[in-house]
Amino acid sequence: MFNARANHVFKDKYYIDSILILVTMIWGMKPVVIKIGLFNISAIQYNVWRLIFAAIASWVALLLSGKYVHVMKKDKMKILFVSVCGFFIFQWFYGIGIGKTTAGNASLIMGTIPLTVAIISHIAGIERMNVIKVIGIIISFCGLIVVILGTESTAFADDNILGSAYIFIGAFGYAIYMVFSKPLLKKYPPYQITAYAITITAILVMLFSGFDININAMTPPLVFNLFYTGVFAMYVANYLWTWAIKRSSSTRVSLYNNVTPVFSIIFAALFLRERITIEQFGGIVIIFLGLYISIYRLKKFI
C-alpha cells in the first residue's frame, strides 16, 4: 500500500515534469540538427519535408493507437482554429522571423509564451492566474534574459524589428494553440489533436511555399536528419507537449518553453564546442528557480 501511494505521488509531482524536460531536450537538440540539414537543401524545402515526415508519423501513430474519436460537428471549427491560428501561425511566422533577427531576440520573444498563455487562459476563463504563478513566470523570464546576455556573441546585434515582429506573432500563435487545445483534449486524445494540427499546417505550408519540394536532394543523411526533426522534434515532442497540457495546465506546461535554450546551449557545447559562460550558468539556475516557484508554489514563503 505504501509503495502504491509513493508511486502515485511520484507521478503526480514529477512524471509530467520529467516528460516536459525530455521534450525540451529534444527541442534543444533541434537547432544543431537543422543547421546540419540545411547544408544541402533550402530552409523552405527543409521545413516542408519535416512537416511531411511529421504528418505521416502522426497518422501512423493515431491509427496504431486505436484511439480515434469521431469529431462532433461543433468541434470541427475549434480544431481548425487551433490548427490554423495556433500551430500554423507559429510554424510559418517563426520560420520566417528566425532568418530576419538574431537567435537571442528569437529566444527572448519566445520566452514571453508562458505569460501570454497565462493571460489568455485567464481572460478566456480556462485557467486562473495567481500571484505565485506570475512571480515564477517573471523569474524564469529573467533567467532567460541572463542566459541570452551571457552568450559569447552579441545576442542583440543587427536587430531586425520586422523579424522580431514575426517571431512575436509566431509565439502568440503557439500560445493560442496551447490554451484553446486544452478544452478539446477533454473530448479527443492528444494523438488526434496533434495529427490534425500538424497535417493542416503541412498542407498550408506547402500551399504558401508553392509546393517547393526538391525530392532530388534526398540523401540517406538528409532523410535521417529529417526523421529526427520531423518525427521526433515535430511530432513526438508536440504530442508529448499536448499530452502534458491534457493532464496539467497550459500555464505550467508553457513554463518549460524557457528550458529549451538551456539544452540548446548544452548541446552546442557538446557538439559544436561552444563554451558555457558563468552568466549562462547563472541564468540557467534562475530559469529553474522560476519553474520551481511557479509549479510547486512554495506557500511556506508567502
Backbone hydrogen bonds, N-H to C=O, Kabsch-Sander energy under -0.5 kcal/mol:
donor,donor_aa,acceptor,acceptor_aa,energy
5,R,1,M,-2.1
6,A,2,F,-2.6
7,N,3,N,-2.7
8,H,4,A,-2.0
9,V,5,R,-2.4
10,F,6,A,-2.5
11,K,7,N,-2.2
12,D,8,H,-2.3
13,K,9,V,-2.5
14,Y,10,F,-2.9
15,Y,10,F,-1.2
16,I,11,K,-0.8
18,S,14,Y,-2.5
19,I,15,Y,-1.9
20,L,16,I,-2.3
21,I,17,D,-2.2
22,L,18,S,-2.0
23,V,19,I,-2.1
24,T,20,L,-2.3
25,M,21,I,-1.8
26,I,22,L,-2.2
27,W,23,V,-2.7
28,G,24,T,-2.2
29,M,25,M,-1.6
30,K,26,I,-0.9
32,V,29,M,-0.5
33,V,29,M,-1.8
34,I,30,K,-3.1
35,K,31,P,-2.2
36,I,32,V,-1.3
37,G,33,V,-2.1
38,L,34,I,-2.0
39,F,36,I,-1.3
40,N,37,G,-1.0
46,Y,42,S,-2.6
47,N,43,A,-2.3
48,V,44,I,-2.2
49,W,45,Q,-2.4
50,R,46,Y,-2.5
51,L,47,N,-1.6
52,I,48,V,-2.0
53,F,49,W,-2.5
54,A,50,R,-2.1
55,A,51,L,-2.8
56,I,52,I,-2.4
57,A,53,F,-2.2
58,S,54,A,-2.4
59,W,55,A,-1.8
60,V,56,I,-2.2
61,A,57,A,-2.4
62,L,58,S,-1.9
63,L,59,W,-2.5
64,L,60,V,-2.3
65,S,61,A,-1.9
66,G,62,L,-1.1
67,K,62,L,-0.8
75,D,72,M,-1.5
76,K,72,M,-0.8
76,K,73,K,-0.9
77,M,73,K,-0.5
79,I,75,D,-2.4
80,L,76,K,-2.2
81,F,77,M,-2.2
82,V,78,K,-2.3
83,S,79,I,-1.9
84,V,80,L,-2.8
85,C,81,F,-1.9
86,G,81,F,-0.6
87,F,82,V,-2.3
88,F,83,S,-2.8
89,I,84,V,-1.3
90,F,86,G,-2.0
91,Q,87,F,-2.4
92,W,88,F,-3.0
93,F,89,I,-2.1
94,Y,90,F,-2.1
95,G,91,Q,-1.5
96,I,92,W,-1.6
97,G,93,F,-2.9
98,I,94,Y,-2.4
99,G,96,I,-0.9
100,K,97,G,-1.8
101,T,97,G,-0.7
105,N,155,A,-0.7
106,A,102,T,-2.3
107,S,103,A,-2.5
108,L,104,G,-2.3
109,I,105,N,-2.6
110,M,106,A,-2.5
111,G,107,S,-1.2
112,T,109,I,-1.8
113,I,110,M,-1.6
116,T,112,T,-2.5
117,V,113,I,-3.2
118,A,114,P,-2.3
119,I,115,L,-2.4
120,I,116,T,-2.7
121,S,117,V,-2.7
122,H,118,A,-2.0
123,I,119,I,-2.7
124,A,120,I,-2.7
125,G,121,S,-0.6
125,G,122,H,-0.6
126,I,121,S,-2.0
127,E,121,S,-1.2
134,V,130,N,-2.0
135,I,131,V,-2.5
136,G,132,I,-2.5
137,I,133,K,-2.4
138,I,134,V,-2.5
139,I,135,I,-2.5
140,S,136,G,-2.5
141,F,137,I,-2.3
142,C,138,I,-2.3
143,G,139,I,-2.1
144,L,140,S,-1.8
145,I,141,F,-2.0
146,V,142,C,-2.1
147,V,143,G,-2.3
148,I,144,L,-2.3
149,L,145,I,-2.7
150,G,146,V,-1.3
151,T,148,I,-1.5
155,A,153,S,-0.9
157,A,154,T,-1.4
159,D,156,F,-0.7
161,I,159,D,-0.6
163,G,100,K,-0.5
164,S,160,N,-2.1
165,A,161,I,-2.2
166,Y,162,L,-2.2
167,I,163,G,-2.2
168,F,164,S,-2.3
169,I,165,A,-2.3
170,G,166,Y,-2.4
171,A,167,I,-2.8
172,F,168,F,-2.5
173,G,169,I,-2.2
174,Y,170,G,-2.0
175,A,171,A,-1.9
176,I,172,F,-2.1
177,Y,173,G,-2.2
178,M,174,Y,-2.4
179,V,175,A,-2.4
180,F,176,I,-2.5
181,S,177,Y,-1.3
182,K,178,M,-0.5
182,K,179,V,-0.6
184,L,180,F,-0.6
185,L,181,S,-1.9
186,K,183,P,-1.1
187,K,184,L,-1.7
188,Y,184,L,-2.5
192,Q,189,P,-0.7
193,I,189,P,-1.8
194,T,190,P,-2.6
195,A,191,Y,-1.9
196,Y,192,Q,-2.4
197,A,193,I,-2.4
198,I,194,T,-2.5
199,T,195,A,-2.4
200,I,196,Y,-2.5
201,T,197,A,-1.8
202,A,198,I,-2.6
203,I,199,T,-2.3
204,L,200,I,-2.2
205,V,201,T,-2.7
206,M,202,A,-2.1
207,L,203,I,-2.0
208,F,204,L,-2.7
209,S,205,V,-1.8
210,G,207,L,-1.1
211,F,206,M,-3.0
213,I,211,F,-1.8
214,N,212,D,-0.5
215,I,213,I,-1.0
217,A,214,N,-1.2
218,M,215,I,-1.4
223,V,219,T,-2.8
224,F,220,P,-2.3
225,N,221,P,-2.2
226,L,222,L,-3.0
227,F,223,V,-2.1
228,Y,224,F,-1.6
229,T,225,N,-2.2
230,G,226,L,-3.0
231,V,226,L,-0.6
231,V,227,F,-1.4
232,F,227,F,-1.3
232,F,228,Y,-0.7
233,A,228,Y,-3.0
234,M,229,T,-0.5
235,Y,230,G,-1.9
236,V,231,V,-3.2
237,A,232,F,-2.8
238,N,234,M,-0.8
239,Y,235,Y,-3.0
240,L,236,V,-2.6
241,W,237,A,-2.3
242,T,238,N,-2.5
243,W,239,Y,-2.9
244,A,240,L,-2.3
245,I,241,W,-1.8
246,K,242,T,-1.9
247,R,243,W,-1.4
248,S,244,A,-1.4
253,V,249,S,-2.3
254,S,250,S,-2.5
255,L,251,T,-1.3
256,Y,252,R,-0.5
256,Y,253,V,-1.5
257,N,254,S,-1.8
258,N,255,L,-1.3
259,V,256,Y,-1.7
260,T,256,Y,-0.7
260,T,257,N,-0.9
262,V,259,V,-0.7
263,F,259,V,-1.4
264,S,260,T,-2.0
265,I,261,P,-2.2
266,I,262,V,-1.9
267,F,263,F,-2.9
268,A,264,S,-2.1
269,A,265,I,-1.9
270,L,266,I,-1.9
271,F,267,F,-3.1
272,L,267,F,-0.5
272,L,268,A,-1.7
274,E,268,A,-1.6
277,T,275,R,-0.6
281,F,277,T,-2.2
282,G,278,I,-2.4
283,G,279,E,-2.3
284,I,280,Q,-2.4
285,V,281,F,-1.9
286,I,282,G,-2.0
287,I,283,G,-2.3
288,F,284,I,-2.0
289,L,285,V,-1.8
290,G,286,I,-2.4
291,L,287,I,-1.9
292,Y,288,F,-2.4
293,I,289,L,-2.5
294,S,290,G,-2.4
295,I,291,L,-2.7
296,Y,292,Y,-2.0
297,R,293,I,-1.1
298,L,296,Y,-0.7
301,F,298,L,-2.0
302,I,299,K,-1.5
